[in-house]
Amino acid sequence: MGKVYAGTSGWAYATWKPSFYPAKLPSAKFLGHYASRLNSVEVNYTFRRFPSEKLLRGWIEATPGGFQFAVKANQKITHILRLRYAADATRGFLGSLEPLRSAGKLGPVLFQLPPNLKFDLPMLKDFLAGLPRDIRAAFEFRNESWFNDAAYEALREANAALCQAESENLETPHVSTANFSYLRLRNETYSPKALREITARVKELAQQGDVFTYFKHEETPEGALYATGLLEAAGN
């Protein structure tokens, strides 16, 4: 039985007051409060720049043991090199995450590919072969050409997760390829019925391993509240 992790893609939103953050809570204490209610967050900051050790130490100190930071891979890897000849860039990026890994707080690394990057099996296999096996890697394909059995099998061989994403533009097939699951739920709102269906799906996936679920971060606190409800419904 795996553990259910839930959160949003970010936490630094003063507009979440007072529904999620207390009205008088200073922004420097947002992460600590977030981590008192949710057990994981997806970090988009790392897509633009490598995190400093000082920054990561601050995150580590602000969160309790077991809290997990899922980290979006840097754009140099996914959008500039587009996974080709990216071994050095990937090694450097993963090295920058060492403080999180040493603290036991590094969740999956999300490789989000650009929408115009089409299916390329040799390229995918070559990139997967270069990843350390102790890193939980998830891949968000945003071109439908990737949704095929050959891609799924390549991910399974590397124990890499197909990121199951949904938005107004594209919905990923519900296919499991690793001993953990990664869900990105990007719709603006979810009905009570939809949230019940998500909870049932997450509970089912947890039978196979850990499940990481992230709702869309917005200027309003709905995503954080959805995640809180998911953890409560899942028994966390």
Secondary structure, 3 states (H helix, E strand, C coil): CCCEEEEECCCCCHHHCCCCCCCCCCHHHHHHHHHHHCCEEEECHHHHCCCCHHHHHHHHHHCCCCCEEEEECCHHHHHHCCCCCCHHHHHHHHHHCHHHHHCCCEEEEEEECCCCCCCCHHHHHHHHHCCCCCCCEEEECCCHHHCCHHHHHHHHHCCCEECEEECCCCECCCCCCCCEEEEEECCCCCCHHHHHHHHHHHHHHHCCCEEEEEECCCCCCHHHHHHHHHHHHCCC
